[in-house]
């Protein structure tokens, strides 16, 4: 059953705002923002050696780099600004 065209923009806005709220709540619970999580996730994807020691080092470096931009850390204000301004399109 398709939704009428007049309801799609409302539904889309509602879905987007709800999804952002869920993401924000989840990330806030772990002391993260989209910037810190994105850095960690991007660097985690570089683990391609198959060697657990080398991959562990890469994972630790990625976590450390991501934590710099986490909400309660040194670069938290930068991470929050990028999250609100660039990643959400509120520039």
MIFITOR-962357 format. One line per 10 residues: number of its first residue (from 1); their letters; for each residue x, y, z of C-alpha. Coordinates in steps of 0.25 Angstrom, whole numbers, plus 2048, in hexadecimal, padded with zeros to 3 digits. Example, Ala and Ser with C-alpha at 12.3 -4.5 7.8 and 13.67 -1.06 7.14 Angstrom:
BEGIN
1 = AS = 831,7EE,81F | 837,7FC,81D
This chain:
BEGIN
1 = XXXXXXXXXX = 800,800,800 | 806,80D,7FC | 805,81A,804 | 7FE,826,7FE | 808,830,7F8 | 803,83B,802 | 807,832,80E | 815,82F,809 | 81C,83C,80C | 816,83C,81A
11 = XXXXXXXXXX = 81A,82D,81C | 828,82F,817 | 82A,83B,820 | 825,833,82C | 82D,827,829 | 83A,82F,827 | 838,837,834 | 835,82A,83C | 841,823,836 | 84A,82F,83A
21 = XXXXXXXXXX = 844,82E,848 | 847,81F,849 | 855,821,844 | 858,82D,84D | 853,825,859 | 85B,819,856 | 868,821,853 | 866,82A,85F | 864,81E,868 | 872,819,864
31 = XXXXXXXXXX = 878,827,864 | 879,828,855 | 875,831,84A | 874,82E,83B | 881,834,839 | 889,82B,843 | 880,81F,83F | 883,822,830 | 892,823,832 | 892,816,83A
41 = XXXXXXXXXX = 88A,80F,82F | 892,814,824 | 89F,810,82A | 89A,802,82E | 897,7FF,81F | 8A6,7FF,81D | 8A8,7F3,824 | 8AC,7EA,819 | 8B8,7E2,81D | 8B2,7D7,824
51 = XXXXXXXXXX = 8BD,7D7,82E | 8B6,7D9,83C | 8C2,7E1,841 | 8C2,7EB,836 | 8B3,7EC,835 | 8B3,7EE,844 | 8BD,7FA,843 | 8B5,800,838 | 8A8,7FF,840 | 8AE,805,84C
61 = XXXXXXXXXX = 8B4,811,843 | 8A6,813,83D | 89F,813,84B | 8A9,81D,850 | 8A8,826,844 | 898,825,845 | 898,827,854 | 89F,835,852 | 892,83A,84C | 889,833,856
71 = XXXXXXXXXX = 880,83C,85E | 887,83C,86B | 896,83C,865 | 8A0,847,860 | 89A,849,852 | 88B,847,857 | 887,855,853 | 88D,853,845 | 886,845,844 | 879,84B,849
81 = XXXXXXXXXX = 87A,857,83F | 87D,84E,833 | 871,844,837 | 867,850,838 | 86C,858,82D | 872,84F,822 | 86C,841,824 | 85E,846,826 | 85F,850,81B | 85C,85C,824
91 = X = 867,864,81F
